[in-house]
Amino acid sequence: MKLCMIGTGYVGLVSGVCFADLGNDVICVDKDFSKISSLKKGRVPIYEPGLSELVIKNYKNKRLRFSTDLKKSIIQSDIIFICVGTPTKKGGSSADLSQIFNVVKEISSSINKFKIIITKSTVPVTTGDEIEKILSKKNKKNKFSVVSNPEFLREGEAIRDFTYPDRIVVGSNEKKSIKIMRNLYSPLISKGAQYVNTSRRAAELIKYASNAFLATKITFINEIANLCEKTGINIEDISIGMGLDKRIGSRFLRAGPAYGGSCFPKDTKAIISTADKFKTNLSVIKSVIKSNENRSKLLLERVYKILNKRLKNKQITFLGVTFKANTDDMRDSSSLIMIPALIKKGAKVNYYDPTGYKKEFSKIKNVKNSATIKESIIGSDLVIIHTEWNDFKSINFKSLARSKKFIIFDMRNIYSAKKIKNQGFKYYSIGR
């Protein structure tokens, strides 16, 4: 099939490349000339394991193309995926749909034959209705079909999630579109993926409800971890005991820092905004947002306590600063709150992240990026394991502490407390 992916961000690029790998002809379009130029040279602008290899492979096989010419790309394609950003509006909580509607207006002027227009971006309920209205101003109803097909890709696991999805959700009531979409996804359905056909509005809400529920699980276990710390209970015992209940499940029951990334923070806010629009009170999700916002403050208080509230000139190392492992995504990472707060208290911060230097800290004094784990730890008073990269799971701390013993605050519970304490280190973790 001939597909056009509008937007070469995380969703558009990963989905486009994976569709090409299934044998489709895919054009990935973006107005960013430098990004398209880099992609044509095989340089991928995001960190996602295995993505570069797939880009190079499918570009060489001519199943994958990159372009800045939106009109021409739309005309040449049968199915149009809208994969642009839907960030939180500045100064508000609702989703900013300006990029969506700008793209739809351009699509509307380029429809030369029947097109299926799909929102892959995460959009609030009734967005598809609005898209349909815009397209109808210049085109007859038989020239297009608007479908919701939300993505469920985890950063760091995106290629696997696309290839072996838990479910494929297609929101449409039009038989022609349903048949074409089922055919598009048939290689994945034949491997066991569950195909779910719903109304368009239901598909839009499934995405938001899913993310809100996962955010709730993270926030819930973090609050239980707070109770465990007060009662001398190991949070990992609680997570295992709960997770073995099939009604609950073990995933997302790992205590740690606040949730972050490109989805949970903005999507929890957006679903609240949608509910307010329809005069519905989503009190549980409101509590989740508030609790998560307080999480970084609580962890900062732990750091202050660990250092006896003497932070001036203390050297603090952050191992990992991204919101999770296997991604270079810094959006809403708790390190963006914690590091500036520690600097204001007079501390000095070194950080090491496998994805390298972060421009987000470039204007903050006394924050230094280190090239290796060893370099980042030398001279430290406190080492904070912030992100659960594999690189941090087998560190020989004893060999790195020849000149100075440091304290370890393991925010991901990677290590055994007994083992680290037996090596002579003061060790702190979450909910234990």
C-alpha positions in Angstrom: 0.0 0.0 0.0 1.1 3.6 -0.5 1.3 5.4 2.8 2.2 9.0 3.8 3.4 9.7 7.3 3.1 13.4 8.2 5.6 14.2 10.9 8.9 12.4 11.5 8.8 12.6 15.3 8.8 9.5 17.4 5.4 8.2 16.3 5.6 9.1 12.6 9.2 7.9 12.0 8.9 4.6 13.9 5.5 3.7 12.4 6.6 4.7 8.9 9.8 2.7 9.0 8.0 -0.3 10.4 5.2 -0.1 7.8 7.9 0.0 5.1 9.5 -3.0 6.6 6.2 -4.9 6.2 6.5 -4.2 2.4 4.5 -1.0 2.0 5.7 2.1 0.0 6.1 4.8 2.6 6.8 8.5 2.3 7.7 10.3 5.6 7.1 14.0 5.4 8.3 16.8 7.6 8.7 20.6 7.1 12.1 20.4 8.9 14.6 20.4 6.0 17.6 19.5 8.1 15.8 16.5 9.7 14.8 15.2 6.3 18.3 15.8 4.9 19.8 13.8 7.9 17.3 10.9 7.4 18.2 10.6 3.7 21.8 10.1 4.9 20.7 7.4 7.4 21.1 9.7 10.4 18.2 9.2 12.8 17.3 12.2 15.1 16.0 10.1 18.0 17.5 7.4 20.1 15.6 4.2 19.6 17.3 0.7 19.6 17.2 -0.9 16.1 15.7 2.1 14.4 18.8 3.3 12.4 19.3 -0.2 10.9 15.7 -0.3 9.7 15.8 3.2 8.2 19.0 2.3 6.2 17.6 -1.0 5.1 14.3 0.2 3.9 15.6 3.4 2.3 18.1 1.4 0.3 15.3 -1.0 -0.8 13.3 2.1 -1.9 10.3 1.2 0.2 11.0 4.3 2.4 11.3 7.9 1.2 11.7 11.2 2.9 10.3 14.5 1.7 9.4 18.1 2.6 6.8 18.3 -0.2 3.5 17.6 1.6 1.2 18.2 -1.3 3.0 15.9 -3.7 3.3 13.2 -1.0 -0.4 13.3 -0.3 -1.3 13.1 -4.0 1.0 10.0 -4.4 -0.5 8.2 -1.4 -3.7 6.3 -0.6 -3.5 6.4 3.2 -2.4 9.5 5.1 -1.3 9.2 8.7 -1.2 12.4 10.8 1.6 12.0 13.3 2.3 15.6 14.4 2.7 16.7 18.0 -0.2 17.4 20.4 1.6 19.1 23.3 -0.1 20.7 26.3 -1.2 24.3 25.5 1.0 26.9 27.0 -0.5 28.2 30.2 -3.2 25.5 30.1 -3.9 21.8 30.4 -5.7 20.9 27.2 -4.0 19.5 24.1 -2.7 22.0 21.5 -4.2 20.8 18.3 -2.9 23.6 16.1 -0.4 21.3 14.2 -3.2 18.8 13.6 -5.6 21.3 12.1 -2.9 23.0 10.1 -2.0 19.7 8.5 -5.7 18.9 7.8 -6.1 22.1 5.9 -3.2 21.2 3.7 -4.5 17.7 3.2 -7.9 19.2 2.2 -6.4 21.1 -0.7 -4.5 18.0 -2.0 -7.2 15.3 -2.2 -7.2 14.0 -5.8 -8.9 10.7 -5.1 -10.3 8.7 -2.2 -8.0 8.9 0.8 -8.1 7.4 4.2 -7.0 10.1 6.7 -5.8 8.6 10.0 -5.0 10.3 13.3 -2.0 8.4 14.7 -1.3 11.4 17.0 -2.9 11.3 20.4 -6.0 13.5 20.1 -9.0 14.3 22.4 -12.5 12.9 21.8 -14.3 14.6 18.9 -11.1 15.6 17.1 -12.0 13.3 14.3 -15.3 15.1 14.0 -13.5 18.4 13.7 -11.2 17.0 11.0 -14.1 15.8 9.1 -15.8 19.2 9.1 -12.6 20.9 7.8 -12.2 18.4 5.0 -15.9 18.6 4.0 -15.5 22.3 3.3 -13.6 21.6 0.1 -14.3 17.9 -0.6 -17.2 15.6 -1.1 -17.8 13.0 1.6 -17.1 10.1 -0.8 -13.5 11.4 -1.4 -12.2 10.7 2.1 -12.7 8.8 5.3 -11.4 9.9 8.7 -10.1 7.1 11.0 -8.6 7.0 14.5 -5.7 4.6 14.9 -3.9 5.4 18.1 -0.3 4.2 18.7 0.8 2.2 21.7 4.6 2.4 21.3 6.8 2.5 24.4 10.0 4.5 24.0 12.9 2.1 24.0 10.7 -0.8 22.9 8.9 0.8 20.0 9.9 -1.5 17.1 9.0 -4.6 19.1 5.7 -3.0 20.2 4.8 -2.2 16.5 5.8 -5.7 15.3 4.1 -7.6 18.2 1.4 -5.3 19.5 -1.0 -6.1 22.3 -3.8 -4.8 20.2 -4.5 -2.7 17.1 -7.3 -0.2 17.6 -9.1 1.1 14.5 -11.9 3.7 15.1 -14.3 3.8 12.2 -17.8 2.7 11.2 -17.2 2.8 7.5 -16.9 -0.6 5.9 -14.6 0.4 3.1 -12.1 1.9 5.6 -12.3 -1.0 8.0 -11.5 -3.5 5.3 -8.5 -1.5 4.0 -7.2 -1.0 7.6 -7.6 -4.7 8.4 -5.7 -5.5 5.2 -2.9 -3.0 6.1 -2.4 -4.7 9.5 -2.9 -8.2 8.3 0.8 -9.2 8.6 0.6 -8.4 12.3 -2.9 -9.8 12.8 -1.7 -13.1 11.3 1.0 -13.2 14.0 -1.6 -13.0 16.8 -2.2 -9.3 17.3 -5.7 -8.5 18.5 -7.6 -6.3 16.1 -10.2 -4.1 17.8 -12.7 -2.1 15.7 -14.6 0.6 17.5 -16.3 3.9 16.9 -13.9 6.8 16.1 -14.6 8.6 19.4 -14.0 5.3 21.3 -10.6 4.8 19.7 -9.6 8.4 20.6 -10.6 7.8 24.3 -9.0 4.4 24.5 -5.5 6.0 24.1 -6.1 8.6 26.8 -7.7 6.1 29.2 -4.9 3.7 28.8 -2.2 6.2 29.5 -4.1 7.6 32.5 -4.5 4.2 33.9 -0.8 3.3 33.5 0.1 6.7 35.1 -2.2 5.8 38.0 -0.4 2.5 38.6 3.0 4.2 38.7 1.7 6.9 41.1 -0.1 4.3 43.3 3.0 2.1 43.8 5.1 5.2 44.5 2.6 6.2 47.3 2.7 2.7 48.7 6.5 2.9 48.7 6.2 6.0 50.9 4.2 3.9 53.4 6.7 1.0 53.2 9.5 3.4 54.2 7.6 4.3 57.3 6.7 0.8 58.3 9.9 -1.1 57.5 8.4 -3.1 54.6 10.1 -3.9 51.3 8.1 -2.4 48.4 9.3 -5.1 46.1 7.5 -7.7 48.2 4.3 -5.7 47.8 4.8 -5.3 44.0 5.3 -9.1 43.6 2.4 -9.9 45.9 0.0 -7.5 44.0 1.3 -8.2 40.5 0.7 -12.0 40.7 -3.0 -11.2 40.8 -4.0 -11.4 37.2 -6.6 -8.7 37.7 -3.8 -6.3 38.6 -0.7 -7.4 36.7 2.9 -6.7 37.5 3.8 -4.2 34.9 4.1 -0.5 36.0 4.3 -1.5 39.6 8.0 -0.5 40.0 8.5 2.3 42.6 10.8 5.1 41.6 10.9 8.7 40.5 7.9 10.6 39.1 6.6 9.4 35.7 7.7 11.6 32.7 8.1 11.4 29.0 6.1 12.6 26.0 2.8 10.9 26.9 1.7 10.5 30.5 2.1 14.1 31.7 0.4 15.7 28.8 -2.3 13.0 28.3 -3.4 12.9 31.9 -3.9 16.7 31.8 -5.7 16.5 28.4 -8.2 13.9 29.5 -9.0 16.0 32.5 -9.5 19.0 30.2 -11.8 16.9 27.9 -13.8 15.7 31.0 -14.2 19.3 32.1 -15.6 20.2 28.7 -18.2 17.5 29.1 -18.8 18.4 32.7 -17.4 15.2 34.1 -15.2 15.0 37.2 -12.2 12.6 36.8 -11.2 12.9 40.4 -8.9 9.9 40.4 -6.8 11.2 37.6 -6.7 14.7 39.1 -5.2 13.1 42.3 -2.7 11.2 40.2 -1.4 14.4 38.5 -1.1 16.1 41.9 0.7 13.2 43.5 3.1 12.8 40.6 3.9 16.6 40.7 4.8 16.2 44.4 7.0 13.1 43.8 10.2 15.0 42.8 9.8 17.3 45.8 9.5 14.3 48.1 12.6 12.7 46.6 14.5 16.0 47.0 13.6 16.0 50.7 15.1 12.5 50.9 18.4 13.8 49.3 18.5 16.8 51.8 18.0 14.3 54.7 20.7 11.9 53.4 23.2 14.8 53.3 22.0 16.2 56.7 20.8 19.3 54.9 24.4 20.3 54.2 24.4 20.7 50.4 26.8 23.6 49.9 29.7 22.5 47.8 28.6 18.8 47.9 29.4 16.9 44.7 26.3 14.9 43.5 26.4 12.5 40.6 23.3 11.6 38.6 23.6 8.3 36.7 21.0 8.8 34.0 18.9 11.9 33.5 16.4 10.8 30.9 12.9 9.9 32.2 13.5 6.2 31.5 16.1 3.9 30.0 16.7 3.2 26.3 15.6 6.7 25.2 17.2 10.1 24.9 13.8 11.7 25.8 14.2 14.4 28.5 10.5 15.6 28.4 9.2 15.9 32.0 12.1 13.9 33.4 12.3 14.4 37.2 16.0 15.3 36.7 14.8 18.6 35.2 13.3 19.5 38.6 15.8 17.8 40.9 19.1 19.1 39.4 18.3 22.8 39.4 16.9 22.5 42.9 20.1 20.9 44.2 22.2 23.6 42.5 20.1 26.3 44.2 21.0 24.7 47.5 24.7 25.1 46.7 25.5 21.6 45.4 27.6 20.8 42.3 26.2 18.1 39.9 27.9 15.8 37.5 25.8 13.6 35.3 26.4 10.7 33.0 23.8 9.4 30.6 24.4 6.8 27.8 22.7 9.1 25.3 25.2 11.9 26.1 25.1 15.6 26.7 21.8 17.3 27.4 21.2 20.9 26.3 18.5 21.3 29.0 21.3 21.8 31.6 23.5 24.0 29.4 22.5 27.3 31.1 22.7 26.0 34.7 26.0 26.7 36.5 27.8 23.9 38.3 26.3 21.2 36.2 28.8 19.1 34.2 28.3 16.2 31.8 30.8 13.4 32.2 32.0 11.1 29.4 32.1 7.9 31.5 30.5 6.5 34.7 33.9 6.5 36.4 34.6 10.2 35.5 31.2 11.2 36.8 31.6 9.5 40.2 35.2 10.6 41.1 35.1 13.0 44.0 31.3 12.5 44.6 29.7 12.8 48.0 26.4 11.3 46.7 25.6 9.1 43.7 22.0 9.0 42.6 20.9 6.2 40.3 18.1 8.1 38.5 17.5 6.1 35.3 17.5 2.3 35.0 20.0 1.8 32.2 21.6 -1.6 31.9 24.9 0.2 32.1 24.3 0.9 35.8 23.3 -2.6 36.9 26.7 -4.1 37.5 28.9 -1.1 38.6 31.9 -2.1 40.9 31.4 0.9 43.2 34.3 -0.3 45.4 36.8 0.1 42.6 35.5 3.6 42.0 35.8 4.7 45.6 39.5 4.4 46.2 40.0 8.0 47.1 36.6 8.8 48.7 33.7 6.9 50.0 30.4 8.2 48.7 26.7 7.6 49.6 24.5 5.8 47.1 20.8 6.7 46.6 19.3 4.1 44.3 16.0 5.5 43.0 15.4 2.4 40.9 16.1 -0.3 43.4 18.7 -1.9 41.1 21.0 -3.2 43.8 20.7 -5.3 46.9 20.9 -3.1 50.0 22.8 -5.8 51.9 25.4 -6.3 49.2 26.2 -2.6 48.8 26.3 -2.0 52.6 28.7 -5.0 53.0 31.0 -3.2 50.6 31.2 -0.3 53.1 28.8 2.2 51.5 25.8 4.0 52.9 23.0 2.9 50.7 19.4 4.3 50.4 16.7 3.1 48.0 12.9 3.5 47.4 10.3 1.9 49.7 12.8 -0.4 51.5 
